[in-house]
Amino acid sequence: MDLSPTGAESVLRADIRAWLVEHLPWEYGEGLPPRFDDLAEEVAFGRRWQASLAADRWVGVTWPEEYGGRGAGPTEHFLVQEELARARAPEMVGRIGINLAGPTLLAHGTADQKLRWLPNILSAEELWCQLFSEPGAGSDLAAVATRATAVDGGWVLDGQKVWTSYAQFADWGVCLARTDPEATKHHGISYLVVDMHAPGVEVRPLVQLTGEAEFNEVFLDGVFVPSDQLVGTEHEGWRVANSTLSHERGTNPRQLVIHIQLLEELLRLASANGSLEDVRLRQRLAQAYVEVRLFQLHNLRTISRLAKGLDPGPEGSALKLYWSEMSKRLHDTAMAVVGDAAPLWRGAEDNPGDGNWQRSWLYYQASSIFAGTNEIQRNIVAERVLGLPRTGAAKPADAAPSPRKVATHG
Ligand SMILES: Cc1cc2nc3c(=O)[nH]c(=O)nc-3n(C[C@H](O)[C@H](O)[C@H](O)COP(=O)(O)OP(=O)(O)OC[C@H]3O[C@@H](n4cnc5c(N)ncnc54)[C@H](O)[C@@H]3O)c2cc1C
């Protein structure tokens, strides 16, 4: 593995850095993204920011130029993400479209679907959500029970989705629904694009531990989906959903950059409040530093595979397992550094970060659940990396659990 950049990579890094110095809504290297108490305001700010990046093709770096991308490779994508993080740029508000819906459309969409949806994903003109999980289908995602009944010109959807991040702001949703109830579990599912403003779509926000309502229940009551919003082949949506996973699995620049930022902030706080002088805390901080660096190296190893045109492979599950557990350890260390202020919330006196550390600690409790739980990742590593016997091996293949491995926010 050669980690030194090529000449072209160094030029690209210098270009994005110069762009950020010019366009960042605060002084480069000085400020932080504004904090919003209202999620809707945060989303509006995120849309403006993403639109300005997209206008100069800094979003969807690996996407073809005709849809607004740069047609570049995974190394260039990674490098741009690193520079965005270094500048403390806010994360992409349209990440579900960028990371999940977009790659699926690129792989399976028709020419019309790509032209219609892809450019607006990059510019954040339209936001997307992921309508996969249901009350009875999370880890075992192929158990989806939402029905899509064929009618003239399309399907009518009836069912309920849950944990749908940003559904209240989304214009479109990628949805797994059962089009053939007679077929075996993994067959008879179709991958449909749902207009979130269509009659019959009801979004009910759910409040999380953090007090924010980022995800939702989505009720689908007689929602019409025209036939040109089917992605891939009817009844073969499971294959479409799984192909997205192979695009997404393996690297996680977003979480990498977030954790590099968190670590830098934490070391600054520890230095300011004397925690670095405490021998026990110092050990934990050193451990956090080493673990974030290891996360970076795991990412680089996968990038090097991708750059050679290889698949990231099921080892991607080990990466998710690693970073989510690393994140929880880092946040526990952060709480120890915050010390007596740990139980405080926003607005309290003598609370370093004014509640940001506490909010982040609460938020990352979810990291071992979203994008496939850690138990499921362990099953994948056990079966497909270590070659241990398959879960439910005694059952016929189609009845075995179909573990969710979706590497997105969800
Ligand atoms: C912050 C957040 C955002 C999310 N956003 C989205 C979104 O936008 N769209 C979306 O579709 N979903 C989203 N999700 C849902 C997420 O994908 C599911 O929560 C996850 O897949 C687990 O499903 P479940 O909650 O139904 O738990 P279950 O599948 O019911 O699991 C319950 C417990 O049983 C364990 N378990 C289940 N099966 C096995 C097995 N075979 N072996 C060992 N243990 C097992 C699990 O690990 C878990 O501990 C989000 C979740 C979170 C926390």
The ligand as a Tripos MOL2 file, in Angstrom:
@<TRIPOS>MOLECULE
LIG
   53    58     1     0     0
SMALL
NO_CHARGES

@<TRIPOS>ATOM
      1 C1        -30.3380    7.0140   14.3930 C.3       1 LIG1
      2 C2        -30.9980    5.9950   13.4980 C.ar      1 LIG1
      3 C3        -31.3700    6.3590   12.2120 C.ar      1 LIG1
      4 C4        -31.9990    5.4290   11.3790 C.ar      1 LIG1
      5 N1        -32.3810    5.8420   10.1320 N.ar      1 LIG1
      6 C5        -33.0230    4.9600    9.3100 C.ar      1 LIG1
      7 C6        -33.4970    5.3760    8.0230 C.ar      1 LIG1
      8 O1        -33.3170    6.5190    7.6080 O.2       1 LIG1
      9 N2        -34.1570    4.4870    7.2440 N.ar      1 LIG1
     10 C7        -34.3480    3.1790    7.6480 C.ar      1 LIG1
     11 O2        -34.9200    2.4130    6.8720 O.2       1 LIG1
     12 N3        -33.9390    2.7580    8.8780 N.ar      1 LIG1
     13 C8        -33.2810    3.6130    9.7140 C.ar      1 LIG1
     14 N4        -32.8580    3.2000   10.9600 N.ar      1 LIG1
     15 C9        -33.2120    1.8460   11.4150 C.3       1 LIG1
     16 C10       -32.0550    0.8790   11.5650 C.3       1 LIG1
     17 O3        -31.5570    0.4360   10.3330 O.3       1 LIG1
     18 C11       -32.5970   -0.3080   12.4020 C.3       1 LIG1
     19 O4        -32.8290    0.1950   13.6820 O.3       1 LIG1
     20 C12       -31.6180   -1.4510   12.4680 C.3       1 LIG1
     21 O5        -31.4840   -2.0670   11.2190 O.3       1 LIG1
     22 C13       -32.0830   -2.5050   13.5100 C.3       1 LIG1
     23 O6        -33.3950   -2.8840   13.2930 O.3       1 LIG1
     24 P1        -34.4690   -2.8510   14.4910 P.3       1 LIG1
     25 O7        -34.3850   -1.5100   15.1420 O.co2     1 LIG1
     26 O8        -35.7850   -3.2850   13.9290 O.co2     1 LIG1
     27 O9        -33.9650   -3.9030   15.5550 O.3       1 LIG1
     28 P2        -34.1930   -5.4770   15.5040 P.3       1 LIG1
     29 O10       -33.8380   -5.9970   14.1620 O.co2     1 LIG1
     30 O11       -35.5620   -5.7750   16.0350 O.co2     1 LIG1
     31 O12       -33.1080   -5.9700   16.5260 O.3       1 LIG1
     32 C14       -33.2950   -5.9390   17.9570 C.3       1 LIG1
     33 C15       -32.0630   -6.5530   18.5920 C.3       1 LIG1
     34 O13       -31.9400   -7.9390   18.1930 O.3       1 LIG1
     35 C16       -30.6470   -8.1770   17.6130 C.3       1 LIG1
     36 N5        -30.7510   -9.1340   16.5010 N.ar      1 LIG1
     37 C17       -31.6950   -9.1370   15.5100 C.ar      1 LIG1
     38 N6        -31.4390  -10.1420   14.6410 N.ar      1 LIG1
     39 C18       -30.3270  -10.7880   15.0920 C.ar      1 LIG1
     40 C19       -29.5610  -11.9150   14.6270 C.ar      1 LIG1
     41 N7        -29.8950  -12.5650   13.5110 N.pl3     1 LIG1
     42 N8        -28.4660  -12.2830   15.3480 N.ar      1 LIG1
     43 C20       -28.0960  -11.6090   16.4850 C.ar      1 LIG1
     44 N9        -28.8030  -10.5480   16.9850 N.ar      1 LIG1
     45 C21       -29.8870  -10.1430   16.2920 C.ar      1 LIG1
     46 C22       -30.2240   -6.8170   17.0880 C.3       1 LIG1
     47 O14       -28.8160   -6.7260   16.9570 O.3       1 LIG1
     48 C23       -30.7560   -5.8730   18.1500 C.3       1 LIG1
     49 O15       -29.8800   -5.8050   19.2500 O.3       1 LIG1
     50 C24       -32.2340    4.0960   11.8280 C.ar      1 LIG1
     51 C25       -31.8490    3.7360   13.1280 C.ar      1 LIG1
     52 C26       -31.2480    4.6650   13.9560 C.ar      1 LIG1
     53 C27       -30.8560    4.2290   15.3550 C.3       1 LIG1
@<TRIPOS>BOND
     1     1     2 1
     2     2     3 ar
     3     2    52 ar
     4     3     4 ar
     5     4     5 ar
     6     4    50 ar
     7     5     6 ar
     8     6     7 ar
     9     6    13 1
    10     7     8 2
    11     7     9 ar
    12     9    10 ar
    13    10    11 2
    14    10    12 ar
    15    12    13 ar
    16    13    14 ar
    17    14    15 1
    18    14    50 ar
    19    15    16 1
    20    16    17 1
    21    16    18 1
    22    18    19 1
    23    18    20 1
    24    20    21 1
    25    20    22 1
    26    22    23 1
    27    23    24 1
    28    24    25 2
    29    24    26 1
    30    24    27 1
    31    27    28 1
    32    28    29 2
    33    28    30 1
    34    28    31 1
    35    31    32 1
    36    32    33 1
    37    33    34 1
    38    33    48 1
    39    34    35 1
    40    35    36 1
    41    35    46 1
    42    36    37 ar
    43    36    45 ar
    44    37    38 ar
    45    38    39 ar
    46    39    40 ar
    47    39    45 ar
    48    40    41 1
    49    40    42 ar
    50    42    43 ar
    51    43    44 ar
    52    44    45 ar
    53    46    47 1
    54    46    48 1
    55    48    49 1
    56    50    51 ar
    57    51    52 ar
    58    52    53 1
@<TRIPOS>SUBSTRUCTURE
     1 LIG1         1 GROUP 0 **** ****
